[in-house]
Amino acid sequence: MRIPVPHVPSFAPSTHTLSDVKGLRAAGVRAGIKASGNSDVGLLVADAPMACAGVFTQNHFAAAPVILSKAHLQQSGGLVRALIVNSGNANACTGEQGDKDAVETAQQVARAVGCPVEQVLVCSTGVIGQKLPMPRLRAGVDAAFAALSSEPAAGRRFLEAIMTTDAYPKEASAAAGEGRVAGVCKGAGMIAPDMATMLAFVAMDLDASPAELAKAVAPIAARSFNAVHVDSHTSTNDTFLVFSTRARKSADDWRAPVAQVAHRLAWLIARDGEGATKVTTIEVRGATDDAAAKSITRQVAMSALVRTALFGNDPNWGRFVSQVGNCREVKNARSLVCTLQGIEVFRAGEPTPFDRNAASKAMAVEDVRLGLTLADGAGEAVLMTADLGYRYVEINAEYTT
C-alpha cells in the first residue's frame, strides 16, 4: 500500500486579511524570542475601541496571558484597542513571574497606544514552562508599534509572527454586505476541542456590540474551533477572539460570514495537523441527543487506529465500527450504518459488500467524510480531525530538543 506524501493543501489564498478590515492596523516583527530567528511578535491596533468577545482554553493550567486577557475583557466591558501576541514562548506554567510579565507587556502596549491597560489583550504561544525573555519582548513591542500599517502585507506579517509549527499561514475572509470579515489563526498540534484553536482572531468592520459578540462567539466556536481535533491534547494557551471595529453601519447579518471564516480556519488547522495529509469530517446522526453525538465524534477521532487508517487510505471499517462500539453513549449498536465518502461499508451488524480499491481511491483526497448513523434518537454532531502519520511523531518527538 502506497503511503501518501504530505503536501501543502491546494486551495486559493484568502482575498483579505486582518489589516484589510476598516479601522485596524497590524505589524509583525522579529524580536529574537524564537530560536529560528523568524518573526515572533505581532501587534494589532484599532483606531478606536472595538467590541470584542472570546472563548478560551479549559485547561486548568491556563497560561498567564489567557488569565489576563479574560480579566481585561471583563474589566473593559468588552472594549479593546490592541492585541499583542508573541510566539516561541507560551508563558505558561511560569508562576508569579509569568503573571507579572503578561501585565508588563499589556502596560507597555497601553502606553504606546494611549489607552487604558484593560483595553489591551495579550496572547502567547510556544514552549511551555520557560520565562519570557522580557528585554527582547520589550524591544519587539516597540518595533511592532513603529511598524503598524493598514496595508495587506502588514496583516500577513502579523500572521507570520504568530506561527510556530504551522506548515503554512492560515487566513480566511468573507464578504458581509458592504462590510468585510477576515481572520487568521495558528495551530497544528496540541489541538483538542476545548478550545481547539491555539490562537485565532476574526475581525469585521460591521457594527456589533460587545454583548452581541459575547452571545454569538460560543455557538460559532462550537461549530468550528471546538469541532476540530488533531491529537486529543488541549493547550494551555488556546484563545479565539472576535472583534468588531464598528466602522460600518449595516443591516446585513454578520454572524453567518463570521461563522464561515471560523469554520475555514478550523479546517486549515486540522489540515495542517503536524504532518497531516487530509481532514476527515466525522458526522454522527441518530444519537440519543446532541451531547451523545458530540461524545461519539470525539471518541472516534481520538482513536490512533482510526486515524492511521485514514492516513493510509485504508477503508478498514472494522476500526471505525469497533470504536463506535466503545462509546457508552450508544444504545442500539445493531442500528449502526457506516459510510465512507458516501460508500456504505457496514449496516445492521455486518459489512456491506463494496469495492475496496474504489473506496481507497475515494479516500485519497484532502476532504474525507466518515458517516456514522444510529437509531437512538435525533442527536447530531460533526468533528473535523487530522489523519495520523509519520511526520507527526517526528515533529513532536523533537519539539524541545
FIDO-730671 format. One record per residue (C-alpha): x, y, z; residue in one letter. Coordinates in pm, whole numbers, plus 50000, padded with zeros to 5 digits. Example, Ala and Ser with C-alpha at 12.3 -4.5 7.8 and 13.67 -1.06 7.14 Angstrom:
2
512304955050780A
513674989450714S
END
This chain:
401
500005000050000M
501375034049899R
501515059150185I
500555094450077P
503165121850098V
502155152750299P
501845184050089H
500625219550122V
496875219050053P
495685231149716S
493325259849794F
493045295749684A
494635321249919P
492345343650120S
491255375349946T
491705396650258H
493485396050592T
493095414250925L
494625447250820S
492075449450536D
489335453850796V
488465490650822K
489845506151139G
492645480851201L
496425482751169R
498815453851210A
502505445551237A
504765415451275G
508465417351367V
511475396551471R
512405400951836A
514685370951887G
512265350852101I
512245321751856K
515485302551824A
514855301151448S
515085338851418G
511665340351249N
509085366951326S
507735363251677D
505895394851789V
502595405451631G
500555436351714L
497015445351615L
495715480351696V
492295495951636A
491785532551560D
489095533751831A
487895509552100P
486385479151927M
483895453952058A
485385420252147C
484395386452287A
486375354452327G
486455317752412V
489475304152597F
491125271552692T
489565249652960Q
492955235953062N
493445240453440H
496985252653371F
495805281753159A
498705304253067A
499245338553223A
498135357552909P
494885337852898V
494075346653258I
494975383153199L
493005386652875S
489885371353030K
490155396053318A
490735425653084H
487675417052873L
485545416753185Q
487035448953323Q
486705467952995S
483165456552923G
484355440052603G
486115470752458L
489605465652314V
492165488252146R
495065464152097A
496125427852083L
499785418152140I
500955383052055V
504325366252098N
505285332151962S
508085308652056G
507275310752428N
503885301952580A
504415319752915N
502545290353067A
503415273253397C
505745302353473T
504415311953819G
504115347353954E
506825359853720Q
504765348853421G
501785368353551D
503945399253602K
505425396253253D
501985394353092A
500865425253285V
504035444253194E
503545436152826T
499975449252835A
501115480653015Q
503805487652757Q
501315484352471V
498755506052653A
501315534052693R
502255532352325A
498655531952203V
497365556652464G
494565535552608C
493605520152942P
495585488553014V
492385467953036E
491805475352666Q
494915455252575V
494725417552528L
497785395052543V
498395361252379C
501435338552380S
502215305552210T
505205282452205G
507175261852452V
505605257152797I
507495263553121G
510055289353009Q
510165325253132K
509665352052870L
512875369652759P
511445403452853M
514245425852717P
513665410652373R
509895412252405L
510015448652511R
512105457152206A
509735436951990G
506715456252117V
508395489352034D
509405477151688A
505915463851617A
504275496451719F
506585515751488A
505765492051201A
501945493851229L
500215496850893S
496845490550731S
498485475950420E
497625439350346P
501295429950381A
501215441850742A
498365418250824G
500295389350674R
503395398850872R
501215397251184F
500105362351081L
503675351151020E
504665363751365A
502115342251550I
503045309151382M
505035281151549T
504985246051399T
502495256451130D
503425243450784A
501715272750613Y
499885305150703P
496175302250781K
493775330150690E
490245333450558A
487815361050465S
484215366550363A
482025394850243A
479225407450466A
477185431250253G
479325462150224E
481435450850515G
484355427050547R
485195397850774V
488755384850792A
490515360751022G
493835344051090V
494865315551313C
497815294251411K
497825258351522G
498875224151405A
499445203351718G
498145202952076M
494645205451936I
491565191852112A
488045205952120P
488115225452449D
489245252252294M
490845237051991A
492245266651814T
495575275351976M
495205311551861L
492545325351627A
491445360951561F
488485371351346V
487655407951284A
484915426451098M
484095462551026D
480345458151071L
478645471751381D
478225447051667A
478165453852039S
480245435052297P
477055418852424A
476105407052075E
479555392552017L
479555375652358A
476235358852274K
477475346551936A
481075336252000V
480455303552186A
477995289351928P
480405299151648I
483275282151829A
481145251051885A
480835246051509R
484435254451427S
487315255451676F
485505233051923N
484785208651641A
488395202551536V
490795176051661H
494435167351597V
495905149251897D
493445149452192S
495605174652380H
494075208052477T
496685235352503S
497265259152792T
497025289652565N
494035284452336D
492255317052255T
489585326252000F
488735363151975L
486145380851760V
486455418351705F
484095444351561S
485615477951471T
482035490651421R
483305511451129A
480265504450911R
476555505850987K
474795477650806S
471635457350821A
473505426750694D
473815397650935D
477465393451036W
477025360151214R
476975338150904A
480175352250747P
481985351651083V
480965315151125A
482115308050768Q
485545323050834V
485895304851167A
484985271451009H
487525276350730R
490265284850979L
489425254251189A
489595232450876W
493035246650799L
494235237351148I
493055201551104A
494565200350756R
497945211150889D
497875187151182G
501685184651200E
502165161150907G
498515155550819A
497535147550462T
493765152450489K
490835163650702V
488175138150787T
484805151750894T
483135126651125I
479355130251103E
477235113051370V
473455112051333R
470745094151523G
472365095351868A
470215099252179T
470905136752181D
473455161952053D
475695157352356A
475875119952294A
476615125651926A
479375150152017K
480945125052254S
480885097851988I
482615120051730T
485345128151981R
485945092252081Q
486185080851720V
488585109351641A
490775100551941M
491495065651809S
495015062551670A
493875031851477L
491115051551306V
493425080051214R
496265058151085T
493755040250863A
492705074150728L
496365082950664F
496875050950465G
493645054750265N
492595021650417D
488785015950419P
489154994750733N
485564997250854W
486354974551149G
488375002051314R
485605027751271F
482785004951380V
484584989651678S
485405024051817Q
481735033551799V
481125001651995G
483405015052268N
481205045852319C
478945042152623R
476515067152468E
475505041652203V
472245024052296K
471455003151989N
474724993151825A
472984969951579R
471365000251416S
474705014851308L
475235023550942V
478785033750847C
479635051850525T
482995063150394L
482985090150128Q
479345081650071G
480115044750023I
478175022250260E
480594997750426V
478614984750726F
474944980350822R
472934961551085A
475864943951246G
477734931950938E
479794945750648P
478174957350327T
479794944650006P
481824972749848F
484794978049616D
487774982849849R
490014996849577N
487395022449477A
486875032149842A
490615036049896S
490855058049589K
487935079049717A
489825084250044M
492945097549871A
491755133849884V
492065162850127E
488405161850236D
487055128450361V
483665121950522R
483025093850767L
479315089150832G
478015071051142L
474235068251165T
472415052951462L
468755048751554A
468945060151917D
467355094451874G
467695127851697A
471185138051817G
473715150851562E
477315163151569A
480295168251340V
484015169351411L
486985176551184M
490075155651255T
493535151851104A
494935118450998D
497955104651185L
501205097851001G
504965095351036Y
505605132751033R
503505139251345Y
505725116551556V
508885132251415E
507795167851488I
506595161551842N
509395137951946A
511885165751869E
509825196151976Y
512125208852252T
515325190252161T
END
